[in-house]
């Protein structure tokens, strides 16, 4: 197929890019459905009857739109499985390997769960547009995952970023949402500029944008101490450090997580992160392989690995220590996300196949956990109108099931067995220690363990609010008895079951990832 | 078949989440009794010769990518620990018989702790071991923070964070062993020759992590506060089994994997152990809260375990294992009397207040139980405490005679604080009126009909008393199984 690059027919291309195409078409269809249903006719006087009707209209529209979106994602997922493996088009612009297929599916599944959580949000205005944005962001993820070429990666990043900016600012009635969107946009576009600048420097030096070709050029032609190369690499990494919210590029995260509509925050924290880690890993492990350097404490060597190691250590320390001072669950999750980004980076710093697959396992498990946690947050927010600790007080009396699920999510994040986070940590840390001789990365593992020790405290504080504290509002009605958000509850319970299952049988995800990582 | 102790207990825990409230305590009781029955069958049926080595029971591949197996094994040491877990668990449930609120949740957390302990004592794979070890931490938090008493949220958080802090060190040590040897199988690891450079730092890190949970001086402070804050069942489990996880793991993992590191650091462990025995006994002498007295006595007794392990003769280590069993039973008994029999009826544990009540008149059964427990705790011949401590001291004489002298002096202190607690709590002078500060009514000297000792309490206490007396009179039943298993361990060679 490589040789036939120039002569590939459009039909062939359409076939190979069919999952992306399907998601785009679904997005357009959702837009159309959204336009056709549930529009509030702009009349000067709105009577209560009309308002009630418009609410029910918008609920219907939401149901239809999310059904279409979910269906489209499901089809795309099935199609990904059918693609011929081992294809490379246009010098790596579109790559189809078991690896890319696996992570396309993981992204699609995460997007699917996000759609399920949105489906039960009755009050969202413009459901069509919102879901279409999620689908566009998903296309961005799929392009990111399925490409080994800088230009395509940048396009994917921008498509993802632009969709996410709007999704963050989508709640027009909430000033915090607008603030979050603006911050995200400003930080995001600045960091994109950095990345583009870095890419252009590297292109200038190597004359190519394809990752494997860059690697070859770097290995043969350049001294690793070249200053220009260092600038190029660091600039490129800045953009990804921003996407995964690694300290010190994390400042957008707390506001975005807290201000954005809950499903947007869940999507940013989950699918977007997994894809960013996939790409970051591919860039440094494939593209920059010859300039790896070493982060081992007794043999520090210049390269990307010490840079990422420092980012990881900073993220773990900053994220965990600042999370201690939070009193809002979403803000706390944001800072803990910074820390978890740090743990995941350790796997990439390890720099071998096993380290990369450990990082990806960790990121995927983390994503599942966070979608679930945001599901519970959405429910509590819906019920009590906020997501501070005080809103969670006595949740166990109001909704034992949701309280149990939240306990599973929080304890998995803290790394308590038998939940998935525990195995993830073990996997990442052992891979990091094994990758370097003489326990070279032990310092990083110790920092991470200290961080996870600190983290148990704040996760327990959340659980204390839920299980120990008396409810702030009398438990007059139980959330469980509301049949209306059955879908949301079963989604959250399903995700909690997945976290438990992945902890008891981590092999069902770890083995495919390890087998697929090139 | 012993593996079923784990499954039965987990199944009971899950069942509790689904069952109606009325059945909760019965499910918990039946589960723990079934597990104890399995332990006893194992004790009776398995030939002693089979227990000399860490014999595999189950071995199934679990995560192939990392070489993790679901691997359980048993030897004499494990069997002893499993047995004390079973006994403590049953009596704990009996002493929690009248928990009123959130019963299902209470017994769920309780059974999770028990199941985790069974798992730790039986695992022969380092990852599995560590998973069970960490599993025990969080249920303790909920048991104490939700159901505890004095200063419960502080005590719960302190205890949980201490355990997790220790777990962090354990994690580093385990990773070091795993990365160096490339396997997680405990039997293979105990054959592997680790470099002495690795042993010299990995052993102290690993052992320190375990010692936090074992309540070794000077990082024992979580134990008294945690015990005092915990509900009775929580203190019984904590002192009875959970602290043993630390010492058992120190023996099974740290000492067995890194014998050279152990030789390097052994004398420091002896030092800490002996200081712990004397220091905790001296502090216990000054405590005013009965639970704090018992909490410090636990630290003191665990000092014996540490001393026995670190003295590193076959006899002293076997004595240490026997002491783990013995202290598990005795501590559970002491906490049961202090936390349930006394506190439930008087709403105070202040020794000064109790001494004005002369409880032996009104609670003769409790007084009897407490006398037995105190005698066992002091090391009176005929009870398990004596058998264990004398074995440790004889065993340690060869290696650390000086420490044996100091420990002997420490035992006088142990007797002193135990007798003081016994006298003040049950045999004080009756004063006419006793006022409590925070408005609760003190025990009326005219005994209230409803407050007699319940049948559940009697059963629980009898079970524990039987265990300590049986082992005290015939320690051979356990020592015969412990000794060969200990002799098979590497660090003795």
HADDOCK unambig.tbl for C-alpha pairs under 7 A between the chains (distance, minus, plus):
assign (segid A and resid 416 and name CA) (segid B and resid 134 and name CA) 6.46 0.50 0.50
assign (segid A and resid 416 and name CA) (segid B and resid 135 and name CA) 6.45 0.50 0.50
assign (segid A and resid 417 and name CA) (segid B and resid 131 and name CA) 5.42 0.50 0.50
assign (segid A and resid 417 and name CA) (segid B and resid 134 and name CA) 6.40 0.50 0.50
assign (segid A and resid 417 and name CA) (segid B and resid 135 and name CA) 5.35 0.50 0.50
assign (segid A and resid 418 and name CA) (segid B and resid 131 and name CA) 6.67 0.50 0.50
assign (segid A and resid 418 and name CA) (segid B and resid 135 and name CA) 6.87 0.50 0.50
assign (segid A and resid 430 and name CA) (segid B and resid 175 and name CA) 5.99 0.50 0.50
assign (segid A and resid 430 and name CA) (segid B and resid 179 and name CA) 6.93 0.50 0.50
assign (segid A and resid 433 and name CA) (segid B and resid 179 and name CA) 6.69 0.50 0.50
assign (segid A and resid 434 and name CA) (segid B and resid 179 and name CA) 5.63 0.50 0.50
assign (segid A and resid 449 and name CA) (segid B and resid 168 and name CA) 6.04 0.50 0.50
assign (segid A and resid 453 and name CA) (segid B and resid 164 and name CA) 6.47 0.50 0.50
assign (segid A and resid 453 and name CA) (segid B and resid 165 and name CA) 6.27 0.50 0.50
assign (segid A and resid 468 and name CA) (segid B and resid 145 and name CA) 6.58 0.50 0.50
assign (segid A and resid 468 and name CA) (segid B and resid 146 and name CA) 5.33 0.50 0.50
assign (segid A and resid 506 and name CA) (segid B and resid 63 and name CA) 6.82 0.50 0.50
assign (segid A and resid 507 and name CA) (segid B and resid 63 and name CA) 5.15 0.50 0.50
assign (segid A and resid 511 and name CA) (segid B and resid 65 and name CA) 6.30 0.50 0.50
